[in-house]
Amino acid sequence: MSKKIVVIGSGIAGLSCASYLAQAGNDVTLLEKNNSVGGRARKFEAAGFTFDMGPSWYWMPNVFEKFYQDFGHTAKDFYQLERLDPSYQVIWKDKSSDHVPANLDEFKVWFEKLEPGSSAKLDEFLKEAAYKYDVGMNDLVHKPSLKLTEFVDKRVIGGVFKMHLFSSFSAYIKKYFSHPKIIELLEFPVLFLGAMPKDTPALYSLMNYADIVLGTWYPKGGMHEIIKAFVKIAETQGVKIETDKEVVGFEYADRKISAVNVADGSSYPCDFMVSGADYAHTEFQLLKEKANYSEKYWDKRTMAPSSLLFYLGVDKKIPKLEHHNLFFDEDFNLHAEEIYNEPKWPKAPLFYACCPSKSDDTVAPEGKENLFLLIPIAPDLKDNEEKREKYYQMLMDRLEEFCGEEIREHVIYKRSYCVNDFKKDYYAFKGNAYGLANTLKQTAILKPQIKNKKLSNMYYTGQLTVPGPGVPPSIISGEVVAREILKAI
């Protein structure tokens, strides 16, 4: 029997969840507070440039493909997907730079030059990482994590030591490699997971498998093409998407949410409700006494980083930049400490520069570059224009030094985005950009649960619950929650 279901938040998880629920024959309405869909994966256009506002790395293409196939499609039905080669460029402390090859054999040759004997060790490292990826991404992340017995699984129990759940990521890497450039390269994906590499489970070497073996991809037209594809699928299934609909509260009856109330005075009756909005905001501002967790609980959570972002339009080409550029030209461990252990504005941060116009001439006018700069920072830092400008100048100094040319004077469009904006646009808890940290104490059943304990028809999806932050996990989160609701119908 068809049920009325309201999903709030049109990010990846919300769109995924709504699509699966509607596919099963339910009457689904998706409400978005902003004037455009996509959540952190929104886009904007200015001065002839098209900027993706958030995610810029397309990893784990099989997760996207599985979603599309569930609705009778493939990625190529929506966009042209290309594997980047080089995958990205790294700029080191010694001012040298390396182009990270997409081809695995070339990758091994590069490692061997850095550290003789490391290519054979890489084979063993990637074999273990492949096992973790298989079990992790094809099994563990699809569990709703509502009870411990879900994990009584022979693959999980039998492979617990292979999964290295209780080993340090940093120590694990150092068992295989000693060259500092190799170590920093392999540790970089966990910089955004929410803990120092030494405090992150070695399970997450599965990220290295995704990077090195599965590759870095790009959808022509930009990352927002993913959102367009998800919206098309949702609407084809019958999902009604409404923007400028900020949810301000709920109506209740018999331990259930009976209606969702919106700031414009409209109300949406429902049999089930899913929040793809910020979990903590949903708890504090909407559910209040019916929340799953206390404010004290949330204050004790370890958050993944926030970010300081700059969207720049440059009126010339910048030859030395690749599509993805990692500036590891400062102390990796110091910056990580300033994010996780002693939260403060970083003294000399690493940063990331994305130049999608290298791969896509649709995102910038002819002869110009689209440039996106990002510094990962601790959440909830004091954010003001003075701080933003200080770091803009710092980044431009280093960017110009590496590129060997003036860039600042050629910037014809500039917009910054930081903690205050994450709070304003997404009600992001502590202004986080990447959700809840993937630490051992916040894994699986130890994450905030997808089901409300006090309301029988209230669920949560997205990066603050299982399986965790990132675009592929958010796709899976939507599916997992939809599956639980369909069981309850």
C-alpha positions as CSV (number, residue, x, y, z in Angstrom):
1,M,0.0,0.0,0.0
2,S,1.4,3.4,-1.0
3,K,2.5,5.7,1.9
4,K,3.0,9.4,2.0
5,I,6.7,10.0,2.8
6,V,8.4,13.4,3.3
7,V,12.2,13.7,2.8
8,I,13.9,16.9,3.9
9,G,17.2,17.9,2.3
10,S,18.0,17.5,-1.4
11,G,21.6,16.4,-1.0
12,I,22.9,13.1,-2.4
13,A,21.5,11.0,0.5
14,G,18.1,12.7,0.3
15,L,17.8,12.2,-3.4
16,S,18.9,8.6,-3.2
17,C,16.5,7.8,-0.4
18,A,13.6,9.5,-2.1
19,S,14.2,7.7,-5.4
20,Y,14.3,4.2,-3.8
21,L,11.1,5.0,-1.8
22,A,9.2,6.3,-4.8
23,Q,10.4,3.3,-6.9
24,A,8.6,1.1,-4.5
25,G,5.3,2.9,-5.2
26,N,5.2,5.5,-2.4
27,D,4.0,9.1,-2.6
28,V,7.3,10.9,-1.9
29,T,7.8,14.7,-1.5
30,L,11.3,16.1,-1.1
31,L,11.6,19.5,0.6
32,E,14.7,21.7,0.2
33,K,15.3,24.9,2.2
34,N,17.6,26.5,-0.4
35,N,16.5,27.7,-3.8
36,S,18.5,25.0,-5.6
37,V,18.9,21.3,-5.1
38,G,22.1,19.4,-4.4
39,G,23.1,20.3,-0.8
40,R,26.8,20.6,-0.6
41,A,27.0,19.5,-4.3
42,R,25.2,22.6,-5.5
43,K,26.7,24.8,-8.3
44,F,26.6,28.5,-9.1
45,E,27.4,30.5,-12.2
46,A,29.2,33.9,-12.2
47,A,31.1,36.0,-14.7
48,G,30.8,33.2,-17.3
49,F,32.3,30.5,-14.9
50,T,30.4,27.5,-13.5
51,F,31.6,26.5,-10.1
52,D,30.9,23.2,-8.2
53,M,30.4,24.3,-4.6
54,G,31.5,21.2,-2.9
55,P,32.6,17.7,-3.9
56,S,35.2,17.7,-6.7
57,W,36.6,14.1,-6.5
58,Y,34.8,11.3,-8.3
59,W,36.0,8.2,-6.7
60,M,34.4,4.7,-6.4
61,P,32.6,4.8,-9.8
62,N,31.1,1.4,-9.1
63,V,28.9,2.9,-6.3
64,F,27.4,5.5,-8.7
65,E,27.0,2.8,-11.4
66,K,25.1,0.5,-9.0
67,F,22.7,3.3,-8.2
68,Y,22.0,4.1,-11.8
69,Q,21.5,0.4,-12.7
70,D,19.0,0.1,-9.9
71,F,16.8,2.4,-11.9
72,G,17.6,0.9,-15.3
73,H,20.3,3.3,-16.3
74,T,24.1,3.7,-16.6
75,A,26.2,6.7,-15.9
76,K,26.7,7.3,-19.6
77,D,22.9,8.0,-19.9
78,F,23.5,11.2,-18.0
79,Y,27.1,12.4,-18.5
80,Q,30.4,11.6,-20.2
81,L,32.7,10.1,-17.5
82,E,36.5,10.3,-18.1
83,R,39.3,8.9,-16.0
84,L,41.9,11.6,-15.3
85,D,45.5,11.0,-16.1
86,P,47.4,12.1,-14.2
87,S,45.0,11.4,-11.4
88,Y,46.4,14.5,-9.6
89,Q,49.6,16.5,-9.0
90,V,51.4,16.7,-5.7
91,I,53.6,19.7,-4.7
92,W,56.1,18.7,-2.0
93,K,58.0,20.5,0.8
94,D,61.2,20.4,-1.3
95,K,59.3,22.4,-4.0
96,S,59.4,19.5,-6.4
97,S,56.2,18.1,-7.9
98,D,54.9,14.8,-9.1
99,H,52.1,13.8,-11.5
100,V,50.4,10.7,-10.0
101,P,49.9,8.3,-12.9
102,A,46.5,6.6,-13.5
103,N,48.2,3.6,-14.9
104,L,49.1,1.1,-12.2
105,D,52.3,-0.1,-13.8
106,E,53.5,3.5,-14.2
107,F,52.5,4.1,-10.6
108,K,54.7,1.2,-9.4
109,V,57.6,2.5,-11.4
110,W,57.3,5.9,-9.7
111,F,57.2,4.3,-6.2
112,E,60.2,2.2,-7.1
113,K,62.2,5.3,-8.0
114,L,61.2,6.9,-4.7
115,E,62.0,3.8,-2.6
116,P,63.6,0.7,-4.2
117,G,61.6,-2.4,-3.4
118,S,58.4,-0.5,-2.8
119,S,56.6,-1.7,-5.9
120,A,56.5,-5.3,-4.6
121,K,55.3,-4.0,-1.2
122,L,52.7,-2.0,-3.0
123,D,51.3,-5.2,-4.5
124,E,50.8,-6.7,-1.1
125,F,49.4,-3.4,0.3
126,L,46.9,-3.1,-2.5
127,K,45.9,-6.8,-2.2
128,E,44.9,-6.2,1.4
129,A,43.3,-2.9,0.6
130,A,41.2,-4.7,-2.2
131,Y,39.9,-7.1,0.4
132,K,38.9,-4.3,2.7
133,Y,37.2,-2.5,-0.1
134,D,35.3,-5.6,-1.1
135,V,34.1,-6.3,2.4
136,G,33.7,-2.7,3.4
137,M,32.0,-1.2,0.3
138,N,30.0,-4.3,-0.7
139,D,28.9,-5.5,2.7
140,L,29.6,-3.4,5.9
141,V,28.4,0.0,4.5
142,H,25.1,-1.5,3.5
143,K,24.2,-2.5,7.1
144,P,21.8,-0.2,8.9
145,S,23.9,-0.6,12.1
146,L,20.8,-0.8,14.3
147,K,22.0,-3.8,16.3
148,L,25.3,-5.7,16.9
149,T,24.0,-9.0,15.5
150,E,24.0,-7.5,11.9
151,F,27.8,-7.9,12.1
152,V,27.7,-11.6,13.0
153,D,28.8,-12.4,9.5
154,K,31.5,-15.0,8.6
155,R,33.2,-12.6,6.2
156,V,33.4,-9.9,8.9
157,I,34.3,-12.1,11.8
158,G,36.6,-14.3,9.8
159,G,38.3,-11.3,8.3
160,V,38.5,-9.1,11.4
161,F,42.3,-9.2,11.4
162,K,42.5,-8.7,7.6
163,M,40.3,-5.6,8.0
164,H,42.8,-4.1,10.5
165,L,40.0,-2.5,12.5
166,F,42.2,-2.0,15.5
167,S,45.4,-1.1,13.9
168,S,46.6,2.5,13.3
169,F,46.5,3.6,9.7
170,S,49.8,5.5,10.1
171,A,51.6,2.5,11.7
172,Y,50.1,0.2,9.1
173,I,51.5,2.2,6.2
174,K,54.9,2.4,7.8
175,K,55.1,-1.4,8.0
176,Y,55.3,-1.3,4.2
177,F,57.0,2.0,3.3
178,S,59.5,4.4,4.7
179,H,59.8,7.2,2.1
180,P,58.1,10.4,3.4
181,K,56.5,11.2,0.1
182,I,55.0,7.8,-0.2
183,I,53.7,8.0,3.4
184,E,52.1,11.4,2.9
185,L,50.6,10.4,-0.4
186,L,48.9,7.3,1.2
187,E,47.8,9.3,4.3
188,F,46.2,12.1,2.3
189,P,42.7,10.5,1.8
190,V,42.3,10.2,5.6
191,L,43.0,13.8,6.2
192,F,39.3,14.5,5.6
193,L,38.0,11.5,7.6
194,G,38.2,13.3,11.0
195,A,41.3,12.1,12.8
196,M,45.1,12.0,12.7
197,P,46.3,9.1,10.5
198,K,47.8,7.6,13.7
199,D,44.2,7.6,15.2
200,T,42.4,6.3,12.1
201,P,41.8,2.6,11.7
202,A,43.9,0.9,9.1
203,L,40.6,-0.3,7.6
204,Y,40.7,2.9,5.6
205,S,43.5,1.7,3.4
206,L,40.5,0.8,1.3
207,M,40.6,4.5,0.3
208,N,44.0,3.9,-1.2
209,Y,42.6,1.1,-3.3
210,A,39.9,3.5,-4.5
211,D,42.5,6.1,-5.4
212,I,45.3,4.0,-7.0
213,V,43.3,1.1,-8.6
214,L,39.8,2.4,-9.2
215,G,41.0,5.8,-10.2
216,T,40.0,9.5,-10.2
217,W,37.2,10.4,-12.6
218,Y,35.4,13.5,-13.9
219,P,31.9,13.9,-15.3
220,K,32.0,16.4,-18.2
221,G,30.1,19.5,-17.2
222,G,31.1,19.3,-13.6
223,M,30.2,17.4,-10.5
224,H,26.7,18.9,-10.5
225,E,26.0,16.6,-13.4
226,I,25.6,14.0,-10.7
227,I,22.9,16.0,-9.0
228,K,21.1,16.5,-12.4
229,A,21.2,12.8,-13.0
230,F,19.8,12.0,-9.5
231,V,17.1,14.6,-9.8
232,K,16.1,13.1,-13.2
233,I,15.9,9.7,-11.7
234,A,13.9,10.9,-8.6
235,E,11.4,12.8,-10.8
236,T,11.0,9.8,-13.1
237,Q,10.1,7.7,-10.1
238,G,7.5,10.3,-9.2
239,V,9.3,12.2,-6.4
240,K,7.9,15.8,-6.0
241,I,10.9,18.1,-5.4
242,E,10.1,21.5,-3.9
243,T,12.7,24.2,-3.2
244,D,12.5,27.2,-0.9
245,K,10.8,25.0,1.7
246,E,12.5,25.3,5.0
247,V,11.1,22.9,7.5
248,V,10.4,24.5,10.9
249,G,8.6,21.8,12.9
250,F,6.5,18.7,13.0
251,E,3.0,17.6,14.1
252,Y,2.7,14.4,16.1
253,A,0.1,11.7,16.8
254,D,0.5,8.4,18.5
255,R,4.4,8.4,18.7
256,K,4.5,9.4,15.1
257,I,5.2,12.5,13.0
258,S,1.9,13.2,11.3
259,A,2.8,16.3,9.3
260,V,5.9,18.4,8.4
261,N,5.5,22.2,8.7
262,V,7.3,24.6,6.5
263,A,8.2,28.3,7.1
264,D,5.9,29.5,4.4
265,G,2.9,28.2,6.3
266,S,2.4,25.0,4.3
267,S,2.1,21.6,5.8
268,Y,2.8,18.1,4.5
269,P,1.0,15.1,6.0
270,C,3.1,12.0,6.1
271,D,3.2,8.4,7.1
272,F,7.0,8.4,7.3
273,M,9.6,11.2,7.6
274,V,13.3,11.1,6.6
275,S,15.7,13.9,7.5
276,G,18.5,14.2,5.0
277,A,19.2,17.6,6.6
278,D,21.9,18.1,9.3
279,Y,21.2,15.4,11.9
280,A,22.1,17.7,14.9
281,H,20.0,20.5,13.5
282,T,17.1,18.2,13.1
283,E,17.5,17.1,16.7
284,F,18.0,20.5,18.4
285,Q,15.8,22.7,16.3
286,L,13.0,20.5,15.0
287,L,12.6,17.4,17.3
288,K,13.7,18.9,20.6
289,E,12.4,16.7,23.4
290,K,11.8,13.9,20.8
291,A,15.4,13.9,19.7
292,N,17.5,10.7,19.7
293,Y,20.4,12.3,21.5
294,S,21.2,15.2,23.9
295,E,23.2,18.3,23.1
296,K,25.9,16.9,25.4
297,Y,26.1,13.8,23.2
298,W,26.6,15.9,20.1
299,D,29.2,18.1,21.8
300,K,31.3,14.9,22.5
301,R,31.2,13.8,18.8
302,T,34.4,14.1,16.9
303,M,33.7,16.0,13.7
304,A,35.4,15.8,10.3
305,P,36.9,19.1,9.2
306,S,35.3,22.2,8.0
307,S,36.9,24.1,5.1
308,L,37.9,27.5,3.8
309,L,37.1,27.6,0.1
310,F,37.8,30.1,-2.6
311,Y,36.0,30.1,-6.0
312,L,38.1,32.1,-8.5
313,G,37.7,33.1,-12.1
314,V,41.1,33.8,-13.7
315,D,41.4,35.6,-17.0
316,K,44.3,33.5,-18.4
317,K,45.5,29.9,-18.5
318,I,47.8,28.5,-15.8
319,P,50.0,25.9,-17.5
320,K,51.6,24.3,-14.4
321,L,48.3,23.3,-12.8
322,E,46.6,20.0,-13.4
323,H,42.9,19.3,-12.7
324,H,43.6,18.2,-9.1
325,N,46.6,19.7,-7.2
326,L,47.6,18.8,-3.7
327,F,49.9,21.3,-2.1
328,F,51.9,19.3,0.5
329,D,54.5,22.0,0.6
330,E,54.2,22.5,4.3
331,D,54.2,20.2,7.4
332,F,51.5,17.5,7.0
333,N,51.5,16.5,10.7
334,L,51.4,20.0,12.0
335,H,48.4,20.9,9.9
336,A,46.6,17.7,11.0
337,E,47.3,18.5,14.6
338,E,45.8,21.9,14.2
339,I,42.6,20.4,12.8
340,Y,42.2,17.5,15.1
341,N,44.2,17.7,18.4
342,E,44.6,21.4,19.0
343,P,41.9,23.1,16.9
344,K,43.1,26.5,15.7
345,W,43.5,28.4,12.5
346,P,46.5,26.6,10.9
347,K,49.9,28.3,10.8
348,A,51.0,26.9,7.4
349,P,48.2,24.8,6.0
350,L,48.3,22.2,3.2
351,F,45.7,23.1,0.6
352,Y,44.0,21.7,-2.5
353,A,43.7,23.5,-5.8
354,C,41.1,22.2,-8.3
355,C,41.3,23.5,-11.9
356,P,38.4,21.7,-13.7
357,S,38.9,23.9,-16.8
358,K,41.9,21.8,-17.5
359,S,39.6,18.9,-18.4
360,D,36.4,20.8,-19.3
361,D,36.1,23.9,-21.5
362,T,32.4,24.3,-20.5
363,V,33.2,25.5,-17.0
364,A,35.2,28.7,-17.9
365,P,35.2,31.1,-20.8
366,E,37.7,30.5,-23.6
367,G,41.3,31.3,-22.5
368,K,40.4,31.4,-18.8
369,E,40.7,29.1,-15.8
370,N,38.1,28.0,-13.2
371,L,40.0,27.7,-9.9
372,F,38.7,26.2,-6.6
373,L,41.0,26.4,-3.6
374,L,40.4,24.5,-0.3
375,I,42.0,24.5,3.1
376,P,40.7,21.8,5.5
377,I,40.3,23.4,9.0
378,A,39.0,22.5,12.4
379,P,35.2,22.9,12.7
380,D,33.6,25.8,14.6
381,L,36.6,28.2,14.3
382,K,35.8,31.9,14.5
383,D,35.2,32.9,10.9
384,N,35.4,36.5,9.5
385,E,36.5,38.3,6.4
386,E,39.8,39.3,7.9
387,K,40.8,35.7,8.4
388,R,39.6,34.6,5.0
389,E,41.6,37.4,3.3
390,K,44.8,36.5,5.3
391,Y,44.6,32.9,4.1
392,Y,43.7,33.9,0.5
393,Q,46.9,35.9,0.3
394,M,48.9,33.1,1.9
395,L,47.6,30.6,-0.7
396,M,48.1,32.9,-3.6
397,D,51.7,33.5,-2.5
398,R,52.4,29.8,-2.6
399,L,50.4,29.2,-5.8
400,E,52.3,32.0,-7.6
401,E,55.6,30.7,-6.4
402,F,54.9,27.2,-7.7
403,C,53.4,28.3,-11.0
404,G,56.1,30.9,-11.5
405,E,53.7,33.6,-12.6
406,E,51.3,36.3,-11.4
407,I,47.8,35.0,-10.8
408,R,46.3,37.4,-8.2
409,E,46.1,40.3,-10.6
410,H,44.3,38.1,-13.1
411,V,41.5,37.1,-10.8
412,I,38.3,38.6,-12.2
413,Y,35.9,36.7,-10.0
414,K,36.3,35.8,-6.3
415,R,34.0,34.3,-3.7
416,S,34.9,32.7,-0.4
417,Y,33.0,30.1,1.7
418,C,33.7,29.0,5.2
419,V,32.3,28.0,8.6
420,N,29.7,30.7,8.8
421,D,28.4,29.8,5.3
422,F,28.2,26.0,6.1
423,K,26.1,27.0,9.2
424,K,23.9,29.4,7.3
425,D,23.2,27.3,4.1
426,Y,23.1,23.8,5.6
427,Y,22.7,24.3,9.4
428,A,25.9,22.3,9.5
429,F,26.8,21.3,13.1
430,K,29.8,23.4,14.2
431,G,30.1,24.4,10.5
432,N,31.5,21.0,9.5
433,A,32.0,20.3,5.8
434,Y,32.5,16.5,5.9
435,G,30.2,15.2,8.6
436,L,31.1,12.9,11.4
437,A,34.7,11.7,11.8
438,N,35.4,8.1,10.8
439,T,37.1,7.1,14.1
440,L,36.8,3.6,15.6
441,K,34.6,5.0,18.3
442,Q,32.2,6.4,15.7
443,T,32.0,3.4,13.4
444,A,28.9,1.4,12.5
445,I,26.6,0.9,15.5
446,L,28.6,3.6,17.3
447,K,27.4,6.3,14.9
448,P,24.1,8.2,15.4
449,Q,21.4,5.8,14.4
450,I,19.3,6.0,11.3
451,K,16.0,5.5,13.2
452,N,14.5,7.7,15.9
453,K,14.0,5.8,19.2
454,K,11.0,7.8,20.3
455,L,9.1,8.1,17.0
456,S,8.2,5.0,15.1
457,N,8.2,6.7,11.6
458,M,11.2,9.0,11.8
459,Y,14.5,8.2,10.1
460,Y,17.8,10.0,9.3
461,T,20.1,9.8,6.3
462,G,23.4,11.5,5.3
463,Q,26.9,12.1,6.4
464,L,26.2,12.3,10.1
465,T,24.9,8.7,10.3
466,V,25.9,5.4,8.6
467,P,27.9,4.7,6.7
468,G,29.6,8.1,6.9
469,P,30.9,11.1,4.9
470,G,31.5,11.3,1.2
471,V,29.4,11.1,-1.9
472,P,29.5,7.3,-2.4
473,P,28.6,6.6,1.3
474,S,25.8,9.2,1.0
475,I,24.3,7.3,-2.0
476,I,24.4,4.2,0.1
477,S,23.0,5.9,3.1
478,G,19.9,6.8,1.2
479,E,19.4,3.3,0.0
480,V,20.0,1.8,3.5
481,V,17.3,4.1,5.0
482,A,14.8,3.5,2.2
483,R,15.3,-0.3,2.7
484,E,14.5,0.0,6.4
485,I,11.4,2.1,5.8
486,L,10.1,-0.4,3.2
487,K,10.5,-3.2,5.7
488,A,8.3,-1.2,8.1
489,I,5.5,-0.5,5.6
